[in-house]
């Protein structure tokens, strides 16, 4: 069976400095230029710019943070 992720809107920002992010998997280093994403349960994780660009796109202004169960 093939599946795809449901579309959700999350918060993200690009960092301009090195950070240590506490993720669900433990601490991870974010480099300058990485994106810091806040997931649907408030968890944070870093994402490299090339992966971010292939995975995310800007949300429409009327879209809200949505949790699908």
PDB file of N, CA, C and O in Angstrom:
ATOM      1  N   UNK A   1       0.851  -1.173   0.000  1.00  0.00           N
ATOM      2  CA  UNK A   1       0.000   0.000   0.000  1.00  0.00           C
ATOM      3  C   UNK A   1       0.896   1.236   0.000  1.00  0.00           C
ATOM      4  O   UNK A   1       1.868   1.301   0.752  1.00  0.00           O
ATOM      5  N   UNK A   2       0.576   2.192  -0.823  1.00  0.00           N
ATOM      6  CA  UNK A   2       1.266   3.471  -0.809  1.00  0.00           C
ATOM      7  C   UNK A   2       0.420   4.460  -0.031  1.00  0.00           C
ATOM      8  O   UNK A   2      -0.808   4.446  -0.117  1.00  0.00           O
ATOM      9  N   UNK A   3       1.081   5.316   0.728  1.00  0.00           N
ATOM     10  CA  UNK A   3       0.387   6.347   1.498  1.00  0.00           C
ATOM     11  C   UNK A   3       1.124   7.665   1.331  1.00  0.00           C
ATOM     12  O   UNK A   3       2.276   7.691   0.899  1.00  0.00           O
ATOM     13  N   UNK A   4       0.453   8.764   1.678  1.00  0.00           N
ATOM     14  CA  UNK A   4       1.108  10.069   1.690  1.00  0.00           C
ATOM     15  C   UNK A   4       0.695  10.807   2.954  1.00  0.00           C
ATOM     16  O   UNK A   4      -0.355  10.536   3.537  1.00  0.00           O
ATOM     17  N   UNK A   5       1.536  11.741   3.363  1.00  0.00           N
ATOM     18  CA  UNK A   5       1.232  12.520   4.557  1.00  0.00           C
ATOM     19  C   UNK A   5       0.062  13.450   4.292  1.00  0.00           C
ATOM     20  O   UNK A   5      -0.116  13.954   3.184  1.00  0.00           O
ATOM     21  N   UNK A   6      -0.722  13.663   5.320  1.00  0.00           N
ATOM     22  CA  UNK A   6      -1.806  14.631   5.227  1.00  0.00           C
ATOM     23  C   UNK A   6      -1.211  16.031   5.289  1.00  0.00           C
ATOM     24  O   UNK A   6      -0.213  16.253   5.974  1.00  0.00           O
ATOM     25  N   UNK A   7      -1.809  16.959   4.588  1.00  0.00           N
ATOM     26  CA  UNK A   7      -1.267  18.323   4.629  1.00  0.00           C
ATOM     27  C   UNK A   7      -1.580  18.995   5.963  1.00  0.00           C
ATOM     28  O   UNK A   7      -2.729  19.032   6.404  1.00  0.00           O
ATOM     29  N   UNK A   8      -0.547  19.517   6.584  1.00  0.00           N
ATOM     30  CA  UNK A   8      -0.726  20.281   7.818  1.00  0.00           C
ATOM     31  C   UNK A   8       0.074  21.564   7.693  1.00  0.00           C
ATOM     32  O   UNK A   8       0.998  21.653   6.884  1.00  0.00           O
ATOM     33  N   UNK A   9      -0.279  22.548   8.490  1.00  0.00           N
ATOM     34  CA  UNK A   9       0.441  23.810   8.522  1.00  0.00           C
ATOM     35  C   UNK A   9       1.215  23.854   9.829  1.00  0.00           C
ATOM     36  O   UNK A   9       0.648  23.653  10.902  1.00  0.00           O
ATOM     37  N   UNK A  10       2.516  24.119   9.734  1.00  0.00           N
ATOM     38  CA  UNK A  10       3.375  24.215  10.909  1.00  0.00           C
ATOM     39  C   UNK A  10       4.137  25.534  10.859  1.00  0.00           C
ATOM     40  O   UNK A  10       4.204  26.186   9.816  1.00  0.00           O
ATOM     41  N   UNK A  11       4.705  25.916  11.983  1.00  0.00           N
ATOM     42  CA  UNK A  11       5.525  27.117  12.070  1.00  0.00           C
ATOM     43  C   UNK A  11       6.975  26.753  11.776  1.00  0.00           C
ATOM     44  O   UNK A  11       7.428  25.668  12.140  1.00  0.00           O
ATOM     45  N   UNK A  12       7.705  27.651  11.121  1.00  0.00           N
ATOM     46  CA  UNK A  12       9.127  27.434  10.844  1.00  0.00           C
ATOM     47  C   UNK A  12       9.819  28.786  10.738  1.00  0.00           C
ATOM     48  O   UNK A  12       9.228  29.776  10.307  1.00  0.00           O
ATOM     49  N   UNK A  13      11.088  28.802  11.142  1.00  0.00           N
ATOM     50  CA  UNK A  13      11.903  29.998  10.943  1.00  0.00           C
ATOM     51  C   UNK A  13      13.323  29.573  10.612  1.00  0.00           C
ATOM     52  O   UNK A  13      13.759  28.483  10.982  1.00  0.00           O
ATOM     53  N   UNK A  14      14.034  30.438   9.915  1.00  0.00           N
ATOM     54  CA  UNK A  14      15.410  30.177   9.522  1.00  0.00           C
ATOM     55  C   UNK A  14      16.327  30.772  10.585  1.00  0.00           C
ATOM     56  O   UNK A  14      16.181  31.939  10.948  1.00  0.00           O
ATOM     57  N   UNK A  15      17.269  29.979  11.084  1.00  0.00           N
ATOM     58  CA  UNK A  15      18.187  30.475  12.104  1.00  0.00           C
ATOM     59  C   UNK A  15      19.423  31.088  11.454  1.00  0.00           C
ATOM     60  O   UNK A  15      19.874  30.640  10.400  1.00  0.00           O
ATOM     61  N   UNK A  16      19.960  32.117  12.097  1.00  0.00           N
ATOM     62  CA  UNK A  16      21.174  32.756  11.595  1.00  0.00           C
ATOM     63  C   UNK A  16      22.383  32.447  12.478  1.00  0.00           C
ATOM     64  O   UNK A  16      23.453  33.030  12.303  1.00  0.00           O
ATOM     65  N   UNK A  17      22.200  31.516  13.438  1.00  0.00           N
ATOM     66  CA  UNK A  17      23.304  31.135  14.310  1.00  0.00           C
ATOM     67  C   UNK A  17      23.216  29.649  14.641  1.00  0.00           C
ATOM     68  O   UNK A  17      22.179  29.019  14.436  1.00  0.00           O
ATOM     69  N   UNK A  18      24.285  29.110  15.142  1.00  0.00           N
ATOM     70  CA  UNK A  18      24.291  27.701  15.545  1.00  0.00           C
ATOM     71  C   UNK A  18      23.471  27.540  16.826  1.00  0.00           C
ATOM     72  O   UNK A  18      23.630  28.305  17.777  1.00  0.00           O
ATOM     73  N   UNK A  19      22.600  26.542  16.837  1.00  0.00           N
ATOM     74  CA  UNK A  19      21.740  26.278  17.989  1.00  0.00           C
ATOM     75  C   UNK A  19      21.755  24.793  18.317  1.00  0.00           C
ATOM     76  O   UNK A  19      22.006  23.959  17.448  1.00  0.00           O
ATOM     77  N   UNK A  20      21.486  24.473  19.566  1.00  0.00           N
ATOM     78  CA  UNK A  20      21.198  23.102  19.962  1.00  0.00           C
ATOM     79  C   UNK A  20      19.700  23.043  20.237  1.00  0.00           C
ATOM     80  O   UNK A  20      19.195  23.737  21.120  1.00  0.00           O
ATOM     81  N   UNK A  21      19.001  22.218  19.485  1.00  0.00           N
ATOM     82  CA  UNK A  21      17.543  22.090  19.584  1.00  0.00           C
ATOM     83  C   UNK A  21      17.232  20.805  20.339  1.00  0.00           C
ATOM     84  O   UNK A  21      17.770  19.746  20.018  1.00  0.00           O
ATOM     85  N   UNK A  22      16.370  20.898  21.334  1.00  0.00           N
ATOM     86  CA  UNK A  22      15.921  19.708  22.058  1.00  0.00           C
ATOM     87  C   UNK A  22      14.770  19.092  21.265  1.00  0.00           C
ATOM     88  O   UNK A  22      13.673  19.650  21.219  1.00  0.00           O
ATOM     89  N   UNK A  23      15.023  17.950  20.646  1.00  0.00           N
ATOM     90  CA  UNK A  23      14.020  17.267  19.835  1.00  0.00           C
ATOM     91  C   UNK A  23      13.495  16.054  20.593  1.00  0.00           C
ATOM     92  O   UNK A  23      13.995  15.722  21.668  1.00  0.00           O
ATOM     93  N   UNK A  24      12.494  15.402  20.035  1.00  0.00           N
ATOM     94  CA  UNK A  24      11.972  14.176  20.653  1.00  0.00           C
ATOM     95  C   UNK A  24      13.020  13.072  20.667  1.00  0.00           C
ATOM     96  O   UNK A  24      12.948  12.165  21.496  1.00  0.00           O
ATOM     97  N   UNK A  25      13.994  13.136  19.757  1.00  0.00           N
ATOM     98  CA  UNK A  25      15.061  12.137  19.680  1.00  0.00           C
ATOM     99  C   UNK A  25      16.286  12.538  20.482  1.00  0.00           C
ATOM    100  O   UNK A  25      17.271  11.801  20.501  1.00  0.00           O
ATOM    101  N   UNK A  26      16.251  13.694  21.147  1.00  0.00           N
ATOM    102  CA  UNK A  26      17.390  14.195  21.895  1.00  0.00           C
ATOM    103  C   UNK A  26      17.924  15.467  21.259  1.00  0.00           C
ATOM    104  O   UNK A  26      17.359  15.952  20.279  1.00  0.00           O
ATOM    105  N   UNK A  27      19.015  16.020  21.806  1.00  0.00           N
ATOM    106  CA  UNK A  27      19.545  17.272  21.280  1.00  0.00           C
ATOM    107  C   UNK A  27      20.119  17.115  19.869  1.00  0.00           C
ATOM    108  O   UNK A  27      20.791  16.128  19.569  1.00  0.00           O
ATOM    109  N   UNK A  28      19.847  18.101  19.008  1.00  0.00           N
ATOM    110  CA  UNK A  28      20.376  18.121  17.643  1.00  0.00           C
ATOM    111  C   UNK A  28      20.925  19.517  17.370  1.00  0.00           C
ATOM    112  O   UNK A  28      20.375  20.514  17.838  1.00  0.00           O
ATOM    113  N   UNK A  29      22.012  19.577  16.611  1.00  0.00           N
ATOM    114  CA  UNK A  29      22.610  20.865  16.270  1.00  0.00           C
ATOM    115  C   UNK A  29      21.991  21.415  14.996  1.00  0.00           C
ATOM    116  O   UNK A  29      21.816  20.700  14.008  1.00  0.00           O
ATOM    117  N   UNK A  30      21.666  22.695  15.041  1.00  0.00           N
ATOM    118  CA  UNK A  30      21.193  23.423  13.859  1.00  0.00           C
ATOM    119  C   UNK A  30      22.282  24.415  13.476  1.00  0.00           C
ATOM    120  O   UNK A  30      22.783  25.148  14.329  1.00  0.00           O
ATOM    121  N   UNK A  31      22.645  24.441  12.213  1.00  0.00           N
ATOM    122  CA  UNK A  31      23.665  25.347  11.694  1.00  0.00           C
ATOM    123  C   UNK A  31      23.006  26.619  11.171  1.00  0.00           C
ATOM    124  O   UNK A  31      21.807  26.623  10.894  1.00  0.00           O
ATOM    125  N   UNK A  32      23.776  27.699  11.033  1.00  0.00           N
ATOM    126  CA  UNK A  32      23.209  28.899  10.405  1.00  0.00           C
ATOM    127  C   UNK A  32      22.631  28.547   9.025  1.00  0.00           C
ATOM    128  O   UNK A  32      23.260  27.837   8.241  1.00  0.00           O
ATOM    129  N   UNK A  33      21.432  29.052   8.747  1.00  0.00           N
ATOM    130  CA  UNK A  33      20.749  28.758   7.487  1.00  0.00           C
ATOM    131  C   UNK A  33      19.769  27.604   7.579  1.00  0.00           C
ATOM    132  O   UNK A  33      18.928  27.444   6.694  1.00  0.00           O
ATOM    133  N   UNK A  34      19.857  26.790   8.635  1.00  0.00           N
ATOM    134  CA  UNK A  34      18.890  25.708   8.833  1.00  0.00           C
ATOM    135  C   UNK A  34      17.540  26.288   9.232  1.00  0.00           C
ATOM    136  O   UNK A  34      17.456  27.386   9.782  1.00  0.00           O
ATOM    137  N   UNK A  35      16.504  25.540   8.950  1.00  0.00           N
ATOM    138  CA  UNK A  35      15.154  25.896   9.375  1.00  0.00           C
ATOM    139  C   UNK A  35      14.851  25.179  10.680  1.00  0.00           C
ATOM    140  O   UNK A  35      15.225  24.019  10.854  1.00  0.00           O
ATOM    141  N   UNK A  36      14.179  25.857  11.592  1.00  0.00           N
ATOM    142  CA  UNK A  36      13.708  25.268  12.842  1.00  0.00           C
ATOM    143  C   UNK A  36      12.194  25.155  12.705  1.00  0.00           C
ATOM    144  O   UNK A  36      11.490  26.153  12.558  1.00  0.00           O
ATOM    145  N   UNK A  37      11.714  23.925  12.757  1.00  0.00           N
ATOM    146  CA  UNK A  37      10.293  23.645  12.547  1.00  0.00           C
ATOM    147  C   UNK A  37       9.667  23.262  13.875  1.00  0.00           C
ATOM    148  O   UNK A  37      10.249  22.504  14.651  1.00  0.00           O
ATOM    149  N   UNK A  38       8.474  23.791  14.133  1.00  0.00           N
ATOM    150  CA  UNK A  38       7.694  23.394  15.301  1.00  0.00           C
ATOM    151  C   UNK A  38       6.588  22.482  14.808  1.00  0.00           C
ATOM    152  O   UNK A  38       5.739  22.897  14.019  1.00  0.00           O
ATOM    153  N   UNK A  39       6.595  21.242  15.271  1.00  0.00           N
ATOM    154  CA  UNK A  39       5.622  20.246  14.834  1.00  0.00           C
ATOM    155  C   UNK A  39       4.249  20.443  15.439  1.00  0.00           C
ATOM    156  O   UNK A  39       4.019  21.390  16.191  1.00  0.00           O
ATOM    157  N   UNK A  40       3.345  19.549  15.110  1.00  0.00           N
ATOM    158  CA  UNK A  40       1.943  19.689  15.515  1.00  0.00           C
ATOM    159  C   UNK A  40       1.720  19.513  17.006  1.00  0.00           C
ATOM    160  O   UNK A  40       0.667  19.894  17.518  1.00  0.00           O
ATOM    161  N   UNK A  41       2.676  18.951  17.706  1.00  0.00           N
ATOM    162  CA  UNK A  41       2.549  18.791  19.164  1.00  0.00           C
ATOM    163  C   UNK A  41       3.496  19.724  19.913  1.00  0.00           C
ATOM    164  O   UNK A  41       3.736  19.538  21.106  1.00  0.00           O
ATOM    165  N   UNK A  42       4.035  20.722  19.220  1.00  0.00           N
ATOM    166  CA  UNK A  42       4.924  21.683  19.840  1.00  0.00           C
ATOM    167  C   UNK A  42       6.389  21.268  19.834  1.00  0.00           C
ATOM    168  O   UNK A  42       7.246  22.016  20.305  1.00  0.00           O
ATOM    169  N   UNK A  43       6.685  20.084  19.307  1.00  0.00           N
ATOM    170  CA  UNK A  43       8.065  19.626  19.248  1.00  0.00           C
ATOM    171  C   UNK A  43       8.832  20.433  18.203  1.00  0.00           C
ATOM    172  O   UNK A  43       8.260  20.871  17.204  1.00  0.00           O
ATOM    173  N   UNK A  44      10.118  20.623  18.437  1.00  0.00           N
ATOM    174  CA  UNK A  44      10.964  21.375  17.513  1.00  0.00           C
ATOM    175  C   UNK A  44      12.021  20.462  16.926  1.00  0.00           C
ATOM    176  O   UNK A  44      12.481  19.519  17.570  1.00  0.00           O
ATOM    177  N   UNK A  45      12.397  20.762  15.685  1.00  0.00           N
ATOM    178  CA  UNK A  45      13.478  20.015  15.058  1.00  0.00           C
ATOM    179  C   UNK A  45      14.085  20.852  13.938  1.00  0.00           C
ATOM    180  O   UNK A  45      13.388  21.636  13.295  1.00  0.00           O
ATOM    181  N   UNK A  46      15.406  20.681  13.703  1.00  0.00           N
ATOM    182  CA  UNK A  46      16.056  21.414  12.620  1.00  0.00           C
ATOM    183  C   UNK A  46      15.876  20.699  11.289  1.00  0.00           C
ATOM    184  O   UNK A  46      15.668  19.487  11.242  1.00  0.00           O
ATOM    185  N   UNK A  47      15.960  21.471  10.206  1.00  0.00           N
ATOM    186  CA  UNK A  47      15.833  20.922   8.863  1.00  0.00           C
ATOM    187  C   UNK A  47      16.801  21.671   7.952  1.00  0.00           C
ATOM    188  O   UNK A  47      16.811  22.902   7.935  1.00  0.00           O
ATOM    189  N   UNK A  48      17.615  20.933   7.196  1.00  0.00           N
ATOM    190  CA  UNK A  48      18.554  21.545   6.267  1.00  0.00           C
ATOM    191  C   UNK A  48      17.788  22.269   5.160  1.00  0.00           C
ATOM    192  O   UNK A  48      16.710  21.824   4.764  1.00  0.00           O
ATOM    193  N   UNK A  49      18.338  23.390   4.653  1.00  0.00           N
ATOM    194  CA  UNK A  49      17.622  24.196   3.656  1.00  0.00           C
ATOM    195  C   UNK A  49      17.207  23.433   2.401  1.00  0.00           C
ATOM    196  O   UNK A  49      16.110  23.659   1.890  1.00  0.00           O
ATOM    197  N   UNK A  50      18.052  22.535   1.890  1.00  0.00           N
ATOM    198  CA  UNK A  50      17.690  21.814   0.659  1.00  0.00           C
ATOM    199  C   UNK A  50      16.513  20.871   0.889  1.00  0.00           C
ATOM    200  O   UNK A  50      15.647  20.735   0.025  1.00  0.00           O
ATOM    201  N   UNK A  51      16.479  20.226   2.038  1.00  0.00           N
ATOM    202  CA  UNK A  51      15.346  19.341   2.385  1.00  0.00           C
ATOM    203  C   UNK A  51      14.090  20.179   2.604  1.00  0.00           C
ATOM    204  O   UNK A  51      13.010  19.819   2.136  1.00  0.00           O
ATOM    205  N   UNK A  52      14.231  21.285   3.309  1.00  0.00           N
ATOM    206  CA  UNK A  52      13.093  22.173   3.568  1.00  0.00           C
ATOM    207  C   UNK A  52      12.477  22.632   2.247  1.00  0.00           C
ATOM    208  O   UNK A  52      11.258  22.585   2.079  1.00  0.00           O
ATOM    209  N   UNK A  53      13.318  23.075   1.309  1.00  0.00           N
ATOM    210  CA  UNK A  53      12.816  23.574   0.024  1.00  0.00           C
ATOM    211  C   UNK A  53      12.080  22.505  -0.778  1.00  0.00           C
ATOM    212  O   UNK A  53      11.146  22.825  -1.513  1.00  0.00           O
ATOM    213  N   UNK A  54      12.486  21.239  -0.651  1.00  0.00           N
ATOM    214  CA  UNK A  54      11.820  20.156  -1.383  1.00  0.00           C
ATOM    215  C   UNK A  54      10.567  19.653  -0.670  1.00  0.00           C
ATOM    216  O   UNK A  54       9.736  18.982  -1.282  1.00  0.00           O
ATOM    217  N   UNK A  55      10.424  19.972   0.623  1.00  0.00           N
ATOM    218  CA  UNK A  55       9.357  19.391   1.426  1.00  0.00           C
ATOM    219  C   UNK A  55       8.239  20.371   1.760  1.00  0.00           C
ATOM    220  O   UNK A  55       7.078  19.972   1.854  1.00  0.00           O
ATOM    221  N   UNK A  56       8.570  21.638   1.938  1.00  0.00           N
ATOM    222  CA  UNK A  56       7.599  22.623   2.422  1.00  0.00           C
ATOM    223  C   UNK A  56       7.360  23.707   1.383  1.00  0.00           C
ATOM    224  O   UNK A  56       8.198  23.960   0.517  1.00  0.00           O
ATOM    225  N   UNK A  57       6.192  24.343   1.490  1.00  0.00           N
ATOM    226  CA  UNK A  57       5.856  25.503   0.680  1.00  0.00           C
ATOM    227  C   UNK A  57       5.077  26.460   1.561  1.00  0.00           C
ATOM    228  O   UNK A  57       4.492  26.036   2.557  1.00  0.00           O
ATOM    229  N   UNK A  58       5.054  27.747   1.216  1.00  0.00           N
ATOM    230  CA  UNK A  58       4.309  28.700   2.042  1.00  0.00           C
ATOM    231  C   UNK A  58       2.833  28.320   2.129  1.00  0.00           C
ATOM    232  O   UNK A  58       2.238  27.864   1.153  1.00  0.00           O
ATOM    233  N   UNK A  59       2.258  28.513   3.306  1.00  0.00           N
ATOM    234  CA  UNK A  59       0.830  28.243   3.521  1.00  0.00           C
ATOM    235  C   UNK A  59       0.019  29.463   3.108  1.00  0.00           C
ATOM    236  O   UNK A  59       0.507  30.592   3.134  1.00  0.00           O
ATOM    237  N   UNK A  60      -1.215  29.215   2.730  1.00  0.00           N
ATOM    238  CA  UNK A  60      -2.134  30.309   2.447  1.00  0.00           C
ATOM    239  C   UNK A  60      -2.466  31.008   3.764  1.00  0.00           C
ATOM    240  O   UNK A  60      -2.450  30.384   4.826  1.00  0.00           O
ATOM    241  N   UNK A  61      -2.764  32.285   3.692  1.00  0.00           N
ATOM    242  CA  UNK A  61      -3.036  33.049   4.914  1.00  0.00           C
ATOM    243  C   UNK A  61      -4.232  32.523   5.685  1.00  0.00           C
ATOM    244  O   UNK A  61      -4.279  32.678   6.905  1.00  0.00           O
ATOM    245  N   UNK A  62      -5.203  31.907   5.020  1.00  0.00           N
ATOM    246  CA  UNK A  62      -6.389  31.419   5.710  1.00  0.00           C
ATOM    247  C   UNK A  62      -6.217  30.007   6.272  1.00  0.00           C
ATOM    248  O   UNK A  62      -7.121  29.484   6.923  1.00  0.00           O
ATOM    249  N   UNK A  63      -5.063  29.392   6.023  1.00  0.00           N
ATOM    250  CA  UNK A  63      -4.811  28.068   6.569  1.00  0.00           C
ATOM    251  C   UNK A  63      -4.333  28.216   8.007  1.00  0.00           C
ATOM    252  O   UNK A  63      -3.602  29.151   8.333  1.00  0.00           O
ATOM    253  N   UNK A  64      -4.748  27.295   8.860  1.00  0.00           N
ATOM    254  CA  UNK A  64      -4.354  27.318  10.258  1.00  0.00           C
ATOM    255  C   UNK A  64      -3.573  26.064  10.597  1.00  0.00           C
ATOM    256  O   UNK A  64      -3.571  25.089   9.846  1.00  0.00           O
ATOM    257  N   UNK A  65      -2.902  26.108  11.755  1.00  0.00           N
ATOM    258  CA  UNK A  65      -2.247  24.905  12.256  1.00  0.00           C
ATOM    259  C   UNK A  65      -3.333  23.872  12.487  1.00  0.00           C
ATOM    260  O   UNK A  65      -4.251  24.102  13.275  1.00  0.00           O
ATOM    261  N   UNK A  66      -3.238  22.736  11.810  1.00  0.00           N
ATOM    262  CA  UNK A  66      -4.282  21.730  11.836  1.00  0.00           C
ATOM    263  C   UNK A  66      -3.722  20.404  12.266  1.00  0.00           C
ATOM    264  O   UNK A  66      -2.662  19.999  11.789  1.00  0.00           O
ATOM    265  N   UNK A  67      -4.406  19.713  13.157  1.00  0.00           N
ATOM    266  CA  UNK A  67      -4.022  18.386  13.591  1.00  0.00           C
ATOM    267  C   UNK A  67      -5.021  17.393  13.014  1.00  0.00           C
ATOM    268  O   UNK A  67      -6.224  17.492  13.258  1.00  0.00           O
ATOM    269  N   UNK A  68      -4.512  16.441  12.252  1.00  0.00           N
ATOM    270  CA  UNK A  68      -5.350  15.393  11.679  1.00  0.00           C
ATOM    271  C   UNK A  68      -5.142  14.142  12.499  1.00  0.00           C
ATOM    272  O   UNK A  68      -4.002  13.761  12.765  1.00  0.00           O
ATOM    273  N   UNK A  69      -6.196  13.509  12.896  1.00  0.00           N
ATOM    274  CA  UNK A  69      -6.108  12.243  13.645  1.00  0.00           C
ATOM    275  C   UNK A  69      -6.623  11.112  12.799  1.00  0.00           C
ATOM    276  O   UNK A  69      -6.635   9.964  13.244  1.00  0.00           O
TER     277      UNK A  69
END
